[in-house]
Amino acid sequence: MVSRRAVLAGALAAAACSPGAPSRVDPRRYHAFFLWAGVRAPDWLGEADEVYVLMGEVRAGDPGAIVPLRPQPPRAVRPRLWLTVRAERLDWGEGVYARLLAELSRWEARGNRVIGLQVDFDAATRGLEGYAAFLAALRRRLPPRWRLSITGLLDWSANGTVALGSLAGTVDEMVVQTYQGRSTIPGYADYLRRMERVPVPWKVGLVERGEWQEPPGLTRHPLFRGYVVFLVNPA
């Protein structure tokens, strides 16, 4: 005889898997990840396909230098790596560009499969044209063997599509963040539907253990390139 507890557990599991029921993001079901400097890397991260690693920051008080967040380059055999720099401003000095190119080469010399550089900058929608010009200049400095990625805000898809058009041919991808802090942003499906107007390949950034329900038709978009899970430490 099946117990009432077992019946209830089965019903809850079925409800969690049914259409319309959001679930929590389990990173083990995904293949690409973002690793903040203060987040402990799980043991299984070495088996990932791609990892975005935050290397340093250009802070508001000093546009001429990168504040390093990792004393040594990572060493990964299997994953493809992106070197990520978090920026609070865009008027970078020459020292920043020189340091980034040197770090990309240093990471590569450690035997890593370095894909390229990612810029994490929360540009206001009204400032996207200036950001696009900055990225075009950065692309000209970056050797062709390295790709250029950026993080993106959900609001860009709704209000910044004209400016985003200028990113075509400059950036190789955009990772759209669907979360703030540790929580998924409400209404993300409406924003993602507007991504059809963005002319660059894009991925969806999810936060570990955040609520998520894949919007219908998302994975069929011709420029959709998958998911990136932003890892967090246990609360």
MDAnalysis code that builds the backbone (N, CA, C; Angstrom):
import MDAnalysis as mda
import numpy as np

u = mda.Universe.empty(705, n_residues=235, atom_resindex=np.repeat(np.arange(235), 3), trajectory=True)
u.add_TopologyAttr("name", ["N", "CA", "C"] * 235)
u.add_TopologyAttr("resid", np.arange(1, 236))
u.add_TopologyAttr("resname", ["MET", "VAL", "SER", "ARG", "ARG", "ALA", "VAL", "LEU", "ALA", "GLY", "ALA", "LEU", "ALA", "ALA", "ALA", "ALA", "CYS", "SER", "PRO", "GLY", "ALA", "PRO", "SER", "ARG", "VAL", "ASP", "PRO", "ARG", "ARG", "TYR", "HIS", "ALA", "PHE", "PHE", "LEU", "TRP", "ALA", "GLY", "VAL", "ARG", "ALA", "PRO", "ASP", "TRP", "LEU", "GLY", "GLU", "ALA", "ASP", "GLU", "VAL", "TYR", "VAL", "LEU", "MET", "GLY", "GLU", "VAL", "ARG", "ALA", "GLY", "ASP", "PRO", "GLY", "ALA", "ILE", "VAL", "PRO", "LEU", "ARG", "PRO", "GLN", "PRO", "PRO", "ARG", "ALA", "VAL", "ARG", "PRO", "ARG", "LEU", "TRP", "LEU", "THR", "VAL", "ARG", "ALA", "GLU", "ARG", "LEU", "ASP", "TRP", "GLY", "GLU", "GLY", "VAL", "TYR", "ALA", "ARG", "LEU", "LEU", "ALA", "GLU", "LEU", "SER", "ARG", "TRP", "GLU", "ALA", "ARG", "GLY", "ASN", "ARG", "VAL", "ILE", "GLY", "LEU", "GLN", "VAL", "ASP", "PHE", "ASP", "ALA", "ALA", "THR", "ARG", "GLY", "LEU", "GLU", "GLY", "TYR", "ALA", "ALA", "PHE", "LEU", "ALA", "ALA", "LEU", "ARG", "ARG", "ARG", "LEU", "PRO", "PRO", "ARG", "TRP", "ARG", "LEU", "SER", "ILE", "THR", "GLY", "LEU", "LEU", "ASP", "TRP", "SER", "ALA", "ASN", "GLY", "THR", "VAL", "ALA", "LEU", "GLY", "SER", "LEU", "ALA", "GLY", "THR", "VAL", "ASP", "GLU", "MET", "VAL", "VAL", "GLN", "THR", "TYR", "GLN", "GLY", "ARG", "SER", "THR", "ILE", "PRO", "GLY", "TYR", "ALA", "ASP", "TYR", "LEU", "ARG", "ARG", "MET", "GLU", "ARG", "VAL", "PRO", "VAL", "PRO", "TRP", "LYS", "VAL", "GLY", "LEU", "VAL", "GLU", "ARG", "GLY", "GLU", "TRP", "GLN", "GLU", "PRO", "PRO", "GLY", "LEU", "THR", "ARG", "HIS", "PRO", "LEU", "PHE", "ARG", "GLY", "TYR", "VAL", "VAL", "PHE", "LEU", "VAL", "ASN", "PRO", "ALA"])
u.atoms.positions = np.array([
    [0.853, -1.185, 0.000],
    [0.000, 0.000, 0.000],
    [0.894, 1.242, 0.000],
    [0.533, 2.204, -0.841],
    [1.300, 3.428, -0.945],
    [0.843, 4.395, 0.132],
    [1.803, 4.956, 0.870],
    [1.456, 5.860, 1.952],
    [0.981, 7.204, 1.411],
    [0.215, 7.934, 2.263],
    [-0.254, 9.264, 1.877],
    [0.931, 10.196, 1.665],
    [2.003, 10.007, 2.438],
    [3.180, 10.854, 2.273],
    [3.812, 10.650, 0.903],
    [3.882, 9.387, 0.459],
    [4.462, 9.112, -0.852],
    [3.613, 9.697, -1.966],
    [2.281, 9.603, -1.823],
    [1.375, 10.174, -2.828],
    [1.567, 11.679, -2.906],
    [1.667, 12.335, -1.744],
    [1.847, 13.784, -1.719],
    [3.177, 14.176, -2.343],
    [4.229, 13.421, -2.027],
    [5.543, 13.732, -2.592],
    [5.530, 13.601, -4.111],
    [4.833, 12.553, -4.612],
    [4.736, 12.378, -6.052],
    [3.970, 13.492, -6.714],
    [2.916, 13.956, -6.063],
    [2.124, 15.048, -6.621],
    [2.931, 16.337, -6.683],
    [3.703, 16.594, -5.636],
    [4.518, 17.805, -5.628],
    [5.594, 17.747, -6.704],
    [6.190, 16.578, -6.878],
    [7.218, 16.440, -7.907],
    [6.637, 16.643, -9.293],
    [5.449, 16.101, -9.523],
    [4.795, 16.264, -10.820],
    [4.456, 17.717, -11.070],
    [4.003, 18.393, -10.027],
    [3.666, 19.813, -10.185],
    [4.889, 20.638, -10.506],
    [6.019, 20.286, -9.895],
    [7.241, 21.045, -10.134],
    [7.732, 20.878, -11.559],
    [7.431, 19.756, -12.182],
    [7.894, 19.488, -13.533],
    [6.881, 19.873, -14.595],
    [5.695, 20.250, -14.195],
    [4.642, 20.532, -15.151],
    [4.821, 21.905, -15.761],
    [4.272, 22.129, -16.992],
    [4.357, 23.441, -17.601],
    [3.722, 24.490, -16.697],
    [4.353, 25.651, -16.645],
    [3.803, 26.727, -15.837],
    [4.324, 26.755, -14.427],
    [5.100, 25.758, -14.029],
    [5.632, 25.715, -12.667],
    [7.129, 26.021, -12.707],
    [7.554, 27.199, -12.231],
    [8.987, 27.495, -12.216],
    [9.726, 26.582, -11.252],
    [10.977, 26.329, -11.546],
    [11.807, 25.499, -10.672],
    [13.067, 26.279, -10.303],
    [13.838, 25.722, -9.381],
    [15.081, 26.354, -8.972],
    [16.214, 25.932, -9.911],
    [17.103, 26.872, -10.196],
    [18.204, 26.596, -11.114],
    [19.223, 25.678, -10.436],
    [19.331, 24.469, -10.959],
    [20.316, 23.494, -10.484],
    [21.504, 23.557, -11.432],
    [22.654, 24.059, -10.988],
    [23.777, 24.251, -11.914],
    [24.265, 22.972, -12.572],
    [24.036, 21.828, -11.951],
    [24.520, 20.575, -12.536],
    [23.790, 20.210, -13.817],
    [22.723, 20.909, -14.126],
    [21.984, 20.646, -15.363],
    [22.464, 21.527, -16.516],
    [23.476, 22.357, -16.280],
    [23.929, 23.310, -17.294],
    [25.409, 23.081, -17.605],
    [25.915, 23.848, -18.564],
    [27.257, 23.568, -19.073],
    [28.190, 24.778, -19.058],
    [27.661, 25.971, -18.808],
    [28.485, 27.180, -18.800],
    [28.205, 27.962, -17.517],
    [29.257, 28.572, -16.945],
    [29.122, 29.177, -15.619],
    [29.945, 30.459, -15.520],
    [29.479, 31.336, -14.625],
    [30.204, 32.562, -14.287],
    [30.674, 32.427, -12.853],
    [31.976, 32.682, -12.641],
    [32.565, 32.520, -11.313],
    [33.038, 33.876, -10.800],
    [32.311, 34.406, -9.796],
    [32.728, 35.626, -9.136],
    [33.997, 35.356, -8.324],
    [34.730, 36.420, -8.005],
    [35.995, 36.251, -7.294],
    [35.799, 35.673, -5.902],
    [34.708, 36.003, -5.223],
    [34.503, 35.533, -3.861],
    [33.709, 34.253, -3.744],
    [33.416, 33.615, -4.850],
    [32.607, 32.391, -4.844],
    [33.516, 31.175, -4.937],
    [33.282, 30.206, -4.082],
    [34.073, 28.972, -4.101],
    [33.701, 28.133, -5.325],
    [34.694, 27.730, -6.051],
    [34.449, 26.907, -7.239],
    [34.078, 25.489, -6.816],
    [32.949, 24.970, -7.277],
    [32.600, 23.586, -6.940],
    [33.555, 22.599, -7.604],
    [33.645, 21.406, -7.033],
    [34.578, 20.402, -7.539],
    [34.313, 20.048, -8.997],
    [33.049, 20.086, -9.393],
    [32.695, 19.635, -10.737],
    [32.902, 20.716, -11.806],
    [33.336, 21.918, -11.409],
    [33.447, 23.003, -12.391],
    [34.478, 22.691, -13.475],
    [35.453, 21.874, -13.139],
    [36.458, 21.501, -14.121],
    [35.917, 20.688, -15.280],
    [34.694, 20.171, -15.150],
    [34.074, 19.399, -16.224],
    [33.125, 20.243, -17.066],
    [33.040, 21.549, -16.794],
    [32.154, 22.431, -17.550],
    [32.673, 22.633, -18.968],
    [31.790, 23.112, -19.841],
    [32.200, 23.444, -21.206],
    [32.856, 24.822, -21.256],
    [32.233, 25.802, -20.572],
    [32.748, 27.167, -20.567],
    [32.649, 27.751, -19.164],
    [33.652, 28.559, -18.802],
    [33.622, 29.252, -17.515],
    [34.090, 30.695, -17.728],
    [33.285, 31.626, -17.241],
    [33.629, 33.052, -17.236],
    [34.214, 33.346, -15.851],
    [35.451, 33.824, -15.810],
    [36.146, 34.005, -14.540],
    [36.423, 35.496, -14.331],
    [35.882, 36.053, -13.248],
    [36.125, 37.457, -12.955],
    [37.565, 37.629, -12.503],
    [38.335, 38.362, -13.317],
    [39.762, 38.558, -13.035],
    [40.025, 39.825, -12.218],
    [39.319, 40.914, -12.541],
    [39.605, 42.171, -11.875],
    [38.545, 43.221, -12.161],
    [38.759, 44.403, -11.598],
    [37.793, 45.493, -11.714],
    [38.495, 46.798, -12.074],
    [37.835, 47.592, -12.917],
    [38.220, 48.982, -13.127],
    [37.238, 49.801, -12.295],
    [37.724, 50.376, -11.219],
    [36.839, 51.020, -10.259],
    [36.678, 52.511, -10.535],
    [35.603, 53.054, -9.988],
    [35.252, 54.441, -10.269],
    [36.352, 55.416, -9.875],
    [37.103, 55.110, -8.829],
    [38.121, 56.029, -8.336],
    [39.416, 56.048, -9.115],
    [39.628, 55.065, -10.012],
    [40.905, 54.987, -10.719],
    [40.724, 54.309, -12.079],
    [40.544, 55.103, -13.148],
    [40.362, 54.500, -14.477],
    [41.659, 54.046, -15.116],
    [42.793, 54.239, -14.422],
    [44.075, 53.910, -15.022],
    [44.627, 52.567, -14.639],
    [43.894, 51.807, -13.815],
    [44.448, 50.530, -13.343],
    [43.335, 49.515, -13.136],
    [43.715, 48.262, -13.186],
    [42.801, 47.170, -12.853],
    [43.112, 46.705, -11.437],
    [42.098, 46.598, -10.621],
    [42.259, 46.021, -9.292],
    [42.174, 44.505, -9.449],
    [43.264, 43.768, -9.251],
    [43.227, 42.315, -9.453],
    [42.436, 41.625, -8.355],
    [41.653, 40.643, -8.743],
    [40.855, 39.873, -7.794],
    [41.310, 38.428, -7.692],
    [42.275, 38.058, -8.518],
    [42.825, 36.693, -8.476],
    [44.351, 36.799, -8.563],
    [45.080, 36.317, -7.553],
    [46.532, 36.448, -7.564],
    [47.196, 35.646, -8.672],
    [46.582, 34.538, -9.068],
    [47.155, 33.686, -10.096],
    [46.096, 33.344, -11.140],
    [46.502, 33.151, -12.384],
    [45.539, 32.705, -13.392],
    [44.984, 31.337, -13.015],
    [43.738, 31.062, -13.386],
    [43.206, 29.715, -13.143],
    [43.942, 28.706, -14.014],
    [43.752, 27.452, -13.684],
    [44.314, 26.390, -14.519],
    [43.217, 25.374, -14.757],
    [42.722, 25.343, -15.979],
    [41.616, 24.453, -16.327],
    [41.974, 23.715, -17.612],
    [41.782, 22.438, -17.614],
    [42.140, 21.625, -18.778],
    [40.989, 21.550, -19.768],
    [39.791, 21.261, -19.259],
    [38.663, 21.025, -20.163],
    [37.897, 22.282, -20.548],
    [37.489, 23.127, -19.598],
    [36.610, 24.243, -19.964],
    [37.305, 25.282, -20.847],
    [36.516, 25.868, -21.720],
    [36.945, 27.074, -22.415],
    [36.754, 28.247, -21.450],
    [37.724, 29.142, -21.388],
    [37.692, 30.207, -20.392],
    [37.514, 31.581, -21.029],
    [36.713, 32.396, -20.353],
    [36.612, 33.822, -20.643],
    [37.217, 34.577, -19.465],
    [38.080, 35.543, -19.749],
    [38.588, 36.448, -18.730],
    [37.611, 37.618, -18.637],
    [37.041, 37.830, -17.461],
    [36.041, 38.889, -17.280],
    [36.618, 40.025, -16.463],
    [36.355, 41.251, -16.914],
    [36.718, 42.439, -16.148],
    [35.435, 43.209, -15.854],
    [35.250, 43.535, -14.586],
    [34.098, 44.320, -14.138],
    [34.480, 45.795, -14.181],
    [33.682, 46.629, -14.856],
    [34.016, 48.035, -15.035],
    [32.953, 48.933, -14.404],
    [33.410, 49.924, -13.672],
    [32.521, 50.951, -13.130],
    [32.575, 52.231, -13.949],
    [33.551, 52.296, -14.867],
    [33.661, 53.438, -15.771],
    [34.365, 52.969, -17.036],
    [34.288, 53.799, -18.099],
    [34.792, 53.371, -19.397],
    [35.948, 54.211, -19.927],
    [36.352, 55.246, -19.225],
    [37.467, 56.072, -19.692],
    [38.780, 55.457, -19.221],
    [39.078, 54.284, -19.751],
    [40.218, 53.509, -19.310],
    [41.533, 54.144, -19.755],
    [42.525, 54.070, -18.883],
    [43.872, 54.483, -19.246],
    [44.591, 53.378, -19.995],
    [45.729, 53.717, -20.580],
    [46.486, 52.745, -21.368],
    [46.942, 51.566, -20.515],
    [47.148, 51.802, -19.227],
    [47.576, 50.711, -18.359],
    [46.556, 49.600, -18.248],
    [45.285, 49.954, -18.346],
    [44.228, 48.939, -18.270],
    [44.275, 48.034, -19.490],
    [44.375, 48.631, -20.663],
    [44.421, 47.828, -21.891],
    [45.657, 46.932, -21.909],
    [46.797, 47.486, -21.510],
    [48.026, 46.687, -21.493],
    [47.901, 45.518, -20.523],
    [47.303, 45.764, -19.364],
    [47.154, 44.700, -18.364],
    [46.228, 43.599, -18.866],
    [45.136, 43.979, -19.521],
    [44.204, 42.977, -20.020],
    [44.851, 42.066, -21.055],
    [45.572, 42.664, -21.990],
    [46.233, 41.850, -23.004],
    [47.298, 40.950, -22.384],
    [48.002, 41.482, -21.384],
    [49.017, 40.668, -20.713],
    [48.387, 39.509, -19.954],
    [47.238, 39.756, -19.301],
    [46.569, 38.691, -18.549],
    [46.024, 37.613, -19.482],
    [45.468, 38.008, -20.609],
    [44.981, 37.018, -21.567],
    [46.122, 36.098, -22.005],
    [47.273, 36.684, -22.285],
    [48.424, 35.878, -22.683],
    [48.917, 35.009, -21.528],
    [48.894, 35.558, -20.316],
    [49.358, 34.801, -19.143],
    [48.448, 33.616, -18.864],
    [47.135, 33.824, -18.979],
    [46.193, 32.724, -18.779],
    [46.417, 31.642, -19.833],
    [46.666, 32.064, -21.069],
    [46.886, 31.120, -22.153],
    [48.170, 30.337, -21.923],
    [49.193, 31.010, -21.408],
    [50.476, 30.354, -21.171],
    [50.388, 29.285, -20.086],
    [49.367, 29.361, -19.250],
    [49.164, 28.343, -18.210],
    [48.516, 27.078, -18.771],
    [48.285, 27.059, -20.067],
    [47.688, 25.889, -20.688],
    [46.177, 25.934, -20.781],
    [45.582, 27.078, -20.471],
    [44.131, 27.214, -20.542],
    [43.655, 27.431, -21.978],
    [42.432, 27.011, -22.236],
    [41.792, 27.246, -23.532],
    [41.043, 28.580, -23.445],
    [41.761, 29.663, -23.624],
    [41.192, 31.005, -23.447],
    [40.427, 31.406, -24.703],
    [39.143, 31.706, -24.543],
    [38.313, 32.144, -25.666],
    [38.502, 33.627, -25.922],
    [38.437, 34.425, -24.833],
    [38.536, 35.856, -25.037],
    [38.214, 36.640, -23.794],
    [37.826, 37.885, -24.010],
    [37.594, 38.863, -22.958],
    [36.107, 39.169, -22.839],
    [35.631, 39.249, -21.602],
    [34.265, 39.689, -21.358],
    [34.294, 40.962, -20.508],
    [33.470, 41.947, -20.892],
    [33.322, 43.181, -20.130],
    [31.975, 43.149, -19.422],
    [32.016, 43.355, -18.119],
    [30.790, 43.405, -17.300],
    [30.585, 44.863, -16.878],
    [29.698, 45.555, -17.589],
    [29.442, 46.972, -17.328],
    [27.938, 47.223, -17.428],
    [27.371, 47.783, -16.379],
    [25.926, 48.024, -16.342],
    [25.603, 49.377, -16.962],
    [25.670, 49.451, -18.269],
    [25.389, 50.701, -18.965],
    [23.910, 51.042, -18.850],
    [23.618, 52.291, -18.541],
    [22.232, 52.752, -18.598],
    [21.761, 52.701, -20.047],
    [20.491, 52.427, -20.248],
    [19.962, 52.306, -21.611],
    [20.262, 53.554, -22.429],
    [20.131, 54.713, -21.827],
    [20.375, 55.960, -22.557],
    [21.859, 56.150, -22.887],
    [22.719, 55.346, -22.276],
    [24.144, 55.458, -22.545],
    [24.696, 54.370, -23.448],
    [23.827, 53.612, -24.103],
    [24.287, 52.479, -24.897],
    [25.086, 52.894, -26.123],
    [24.771, 54.049, -26.702],
    [25.528, 54.474, -27.879],
    [26.991, 54.709, -27.518],
    [27.223, 55.359, -26.381],
    [28.593, 55.570, -25.937],
    [29.292, 54.267, -25.599],
    [28.541, 53.330, -25.008],
    [29.117, 52.026, -24.681],
    [29.495, 51.283, -25.956],
    [28.651, 51.365, -26.969],
    [28.948, 50.708, -28.238],
    [30.222, 51.268, -28.862],
    [30.423, 52.581, -28.759],
    [31.646, 53.191, -29.297],
    [32.875, 52.714, -28.521],
    [32.747, 52.612, -27.200],
    [33.846, 52.099, -26.383],
    [34.202, 50.676, -26.796],
    [33.199, 49.833, -26.980],
    [33.443, 48.436, -27.332],
    [34.085, 48.302, -28.707],
    [33.688, 49.170, -29.648],
    [34.299, 49.130, -30.976],
    [35.790, 49.455, -30.886],
    [36.133, 50.429, -30.047],
    [37.552, 50.769, -29.868],
    [38.302, 49.639, -29.173],
    [37.666, 48.987, -28.213],
    [38.290, 47.855, -27.532],
    [38.509, 46.699, -28.492],
    [37.536, 46.453, -29.347],
    [37.654, 45.366, -30.323],
    [38.867, 45.581, -31.236],
    [39.139, 46.817, -31.598],
    [40.282, 47.103, -32.469],
    [41.611, 46.807, -31.779],
    [41.639, 46.888, -30.456],
    [42.856, 46.600, -29.706],
    [43.043, 45.107, -29.448],
    [41.986, 44.349, -29.527],
    [42.018, 42.938, -29.147],
    [42.492, 42.084, -30.317],
    [43.511, 41.280, -30.136],
    [43.957, 40.392, -31.223],
    [42.803, 39.519, -31.736],
    [42.770, 39.257, -33.030],
    [41.633, 38.534, -33.624],
    [41.381, 37.155, -33.033],
    [42.391, 36.529, -32.446],
    [42.180, 35.167, -31.937],
    [41.303, 35.149, -30.690],
    [41.082, 36.301, -30.064],
    [40.259, 36.372, -28.878],
    [38.927, 37.047, -29.186],
    [37.882, 36.455, -28.687],
    [36.544, 37.001, -28.888],
    [36.217, 38.035, -27.819],
    [35.131, 38.783, -28.062],
    [34.698, 39.826, -27.139],
    [33.254, 39.555, -26.728],
    [33.051, 39.454, -25.420],
    [31.726, 39.197, -24.846],
    [31.373, 40.347, -23.911],
    [30.080, 40.579, -23.725],
    [29.622, 41.553, -22.738],
    [28.460, 40.951, -21.965],
    [28.267, 41.435, -20.745],
    [27.028, 41.146, -20.038],
    [26.008, 42.204, -20.440],
    [24.731, 41.881, -20.321],
    [23.692, 42.817, -20.710],
    [22.554, 42.837, -19.710],
    [21.827, 43.936, -19.680],
    [20.687, 44.084, -18.787],
    [19.392, 43.792, -19.546],
    [18.415, 43.244, -18.839],
    [17.137, 42.939, -19.471],
    [16.509, 44.166, -20.114],
    [16.649, 45.317, -19.476],
    [16.008, 46.533, -19.972],
    [16.519, 46.935, -21.351],
    [17.722, 46.529, -21.692],
    [18.255, 46.886, -23.001],
    [17.380, 46.346, -24.127],
    [16.839, 45.160, -23.951],
    [16.051, 44.542, -25.010],
    [14.756, 45.295, -25.269],
    [14.277, 46.026, -24.261],
    [13.021, 46.750, -24.412],
    [13.219, 48.166, -24.920],
    [14.291, 48.819, -24.478],
    [14.421, 50.253, -24.740],
    [15.703, 50.653, -25.452],
    [16.574, 49.694, -25.732],
    [17.842, 50.082, -26.327],
    [18.185, 49.381, -27.616],
    [17.184, 48.906, -28.344],
    [17.481, 48.075, -29.511],
    [18.134, 48.853, -30.647],
    [17.840, 50.144, -30.765],
    [18.477, 50.929, -31.822],
    [19.978, 51.013, -31.578],
    [20.367, 51.353, -30.349],
    [21.789, 51.432, -30.012],
    [22.449, 50.065, -30.076],
    [21.729, 49.023, -29.671],
    [22.315, 47.685, -29.688],
    [22.635, 47.218, -31.107],
    [21.939, 47.788, -32.081],
    [22.214, 47.425, -33.463],
    [23.648, 47.698, -33.863],
    [24.268, 48.700, -33.244],
    [25.647, 49.041, -33.579],
    [26.654, 48.047, -33.018],
    [26.200, 47.109, -32.174],
    [27.104, 46.105, -31.630],
    [27.378, 44.970, -32.612],
    [26.533, 44.838, -33.631],
    [26.740, 43.790, -34.625],
    [28.096, 43.987, -35.299],
    [28.883, 42.937, -35.332],
    [30.205, 43.025, -35.908],
    [31.273, 43.469, -34.929],
    [30.860, 43.897, -33.719],
    [31.817, 44.319, -32.697],
    [31.945, 43.272, -31.610],
    [30.822, 42.886, -30.991],
    [30.864, 41.873, -29.940],
    [30.426, 40.533, -30.511],
    [30.980, 39.483, -29.956],
    [30.660, 38.133, -30.424],
    [29.471, 37.537, -29.697],
    [29.148, 38.078, -28.519],
    [27.998, 37.583, -27.776],
    [27.644, 38.548, -26.654],
    [26.411, 38.410, -26.176],
    [25.950, 39.153, -25.010],
    [25.283, 38.156, -24.058],
    [25.646, 38.215, -22.773],
    [25.037, 37.366, -21.756],
    [24.036, 38.230, -20.984],
    [22.761, 37.982, -21.201],
    [21.705, 38.806, -20.615],
    [21.410, 38.314, -19.206],
    [21.576, 39.194, -18.228],
    [21.375, 38.811, -16.830],
    [19.892, 38.913, -16.460],
    [19.343, 37.807, -15.995],
    [17.924, 37.763, -15.637],
    [17.712, 37.813, -14.124],
    [18.710, 38.280, -13.406],
    [18.607, 38.247, -11.946],
    [19.207, 39.508, -11.350],
    [18.892, 39.729, -10.097],
    [19.506, 40.793, -9.308],
    [19.768, 40.233, -7.919],
    [21.019, 40.351, -7.463],
    [21.366, 39.714, -6.194],
    [21.291, 38.203, -6.341],
    [20.428, 37.580, -5.568],
    [20.229, 36.129, -5.632],
    [18.860, 35.754, -6.184],
    [18.122, 36.730, -6.700],
    [16.740, 36.482, -7.112],
    [16.538, 36.783, -8.588],
    [15.686, 35.988, -9.221],
    [15.317, 36.213, -10.604],
    [14.410, 37.432, -10.708],
    [14.626, 38.246, -11.722],
    [13.845, 39.462, -11.917],
    [12.456, 39.090, -12.442],
    [11.391, 39.558, -11.796],
    [10.039, 39.253, -12.289],
    [9.829, 39.808, -13.695],
    [9.047, 39.094, -14.481],
    [8.723, 39.552, -15.829],
    [9.813, 39.322, -16.856],
    [10.794, 38.462, -16.533],
    [11.903, 38.250, -17.461],
    [11.446, 37.726, -18.817],
    [10.357, 36.973, -18.847],
    [9.902, 36.394, -20.117],
    [9.522, 37.481, -21.115],
    [8.882, 38.565, -20.641],
    [8.493, 39.654, -21.531],
    [9.723, 40.324, -22.140],
    [10.756, 40.523, -21.325],
    [11.980, 41.127, -21.848],
    [12.659, 40.207, -22.865],
    [12.717, 38.924, -22.555],
    [13.407, 38.001, -23.445],
    [12.695, 37.857, -24.784],
    [11.401, 38.053, -24.810],
    [10.684, 38.001, -26.092],
    [11.158, 39.100, -27.034],
    [11.640, 40.182, -26.469],
    [12.095, 41.302, -27.299],
    [13.526, 41.111, -27.792],
    [14.189, 40.054, -27.376],
    [15.555, 39.820, -27.806],
    [15.651, 39.536, -29.299],
    [14.530, 39.258, -29.938],
    [14.551, 39.021, -31.377],
    [15.006, 40.257, -32.145],
    [14.970, 41.423, -31.485],
    [15.392, 42.656, -32.139],
    [16.863, 42.965, -31.917],
    [17.556, 42.131, -31.164],
    [18.981, 42.347, -30.881],
    [19.804, 41.540, -31.888],
    [20.658, 42.206, -32.682],
    [21.308, 41.527, -33.813],
    [22.635, 40.853, -33.495],
    [22.861, 40.435, -32.243],
    [24.096, 39.725, -31.901],
    [23.729, 38.428, -31.181],
    [24.569, 37.416, -31.262],
    [24.303, 36.180, -30.510],
    [24.209, 36.479, -29.012],
    [23.317, 35.772, -28.332],
    [23.120, 36.050, -26.912],
    [22.848, 34.775, -26.129],
    [23.231, 34.853, -24.860],
    [22.963, 33.783, -23.911],
    [22.137, 34.358, -22.760],
    [21.488, 33.489, -22.025],
    [20.689, 33.911, -20.884],
    [21.445, 33.573, -19.610],
    [21.679, 34.592, -18.795],
    [22.357, 34.403, -17.529],
    [21.359, 34.124, -16.413],
    [21.528, 33.009, -15.723],
    [20.665, 32.598, -14.622],
    [21.458, 32.628, -13.321],
    [20.789, 32.862, -12.205],
    [21.471, 32.799, -10.922],
    [21.211, 31.438, -10.279],
    [22.251, 30.862, -9.741],
    [22.129, 29.563, -9.081],
    [21.036, 29.599, -8.016],
    [20.148, 28.618, -8.062],
    [19.021, 28.440, -7.148],
    [17.938, 29.518, -7.300],
    [18.040, 30.339, -8.318],
    [16.961, 31.288, -8.599],
    [15.808, 30.595, -9.302],
    [14.622, 31.173, -9.236],
    [13.472, 30.593, -9.936],
    [13.623, 30.796, -11.435],
    [13.219, 29.786, -12.181],
    [13.336, 29.887, -13.634],
    [12.329, 28.973, -14.313],
    [11.660, 29.524, -15.308],
    [10.819, 28.741, -16.204],
    [11.118, 29.205, -17.618],
    [11.568, 28.301, -18.453],
    [11.969, 28.675, -19.811],
    [10.775, 29.176, -20.614],
    [10.845, 30.403, -21.132],
    [9.743, 30.919, -21.949],
    [9.567, 30.100, -23.226],
    [8.347, 29.936, -23.677],
    [8.107, 29.171, -24.908],
    [8.863, 29.783, -26.091],
    [9.490, 28.912, -26.865],
    [10.169, 29.346, -28.078],
    [11.536, 29.951, -27.882],
    [11.993, 30.084, -26.648],
    [13.282, 30.740, -26.398],
    [14.423, 30.042, -27.125],
    [14.522, 28.736, -26.993],
    [15.673, 28.015, -27.547],
    [15.629, 27.907, -29.070],
    [14.480, 28.273, -29.674],
    [14.380, 28.223, -31.134],
    [14.861, 29.516, -31.793],
    [15.151, 30.541, -30.997],
    [15.618, 31.795, -31.578],
    [16.958, 31.570, -32.269],
    [17.139, 32.058, -33.506],
    [18.371, 31.749, -34.255],
    [19.646, 32.294, -33.630],
    [19.563, 33.308, -32.756],
    [20.753, 33.864, -32.133],
    [20.925, 33.430, -30.678],
    [20.036, 32.591, -30.182],
    [20.162, 32.072, -28.820],
    [21.299, 31.061, -28.767],
    [22.196, 31.225, -27.788],
    [23.379, 30.373, -27.711],
    [23.474, 29.604, -26.397],
    [22.395, 29.563, -25.602],
    [22.417, 28.747, -24.399],
    [22.364, 29.576, -23.125],
    [22.737, 28.915, -22.015],
    [22.622, 29.513, -20.689],
    [23.993, 29.625, -20.024],
    [24.104, 30.617, -19.146],
    [25.256, 30.757, -18.265],
    [24.718, 30.887, -16.849],
    [25.139, 30.000, -15.954],
    [24.681, 30.055, -14.552],
    [25.717, 30.822, -13.734],
    [25.265, 31.898, -13.091],
    [26.113, 32.676, -12.206],
    [26.093, 32.001, -10.839],
    [27.223, 31.465, -10.455],
    [27.317, 30.681, -9.231],
    [27.376, 31.593, -8.004],
    [26.787, 31.140, -6.904],
    [26.808, 31.892, -5.645],
    [27.172, 30.929, -4.514],
    [27.698, 31.497, -3.424],
    [27.960, 30.685, -2.251],
    [26.650, 30.368, -1.551],
    [26.596, 29.285, -0.799],
    [25.378, 28.983, -0.036],
    [25.008, 30.156, 0.871],
    [23.714, 30.432, 0.952],
    [23.246, 31.563, 1.781],
    [23.538, 31.291, 3.248],
])
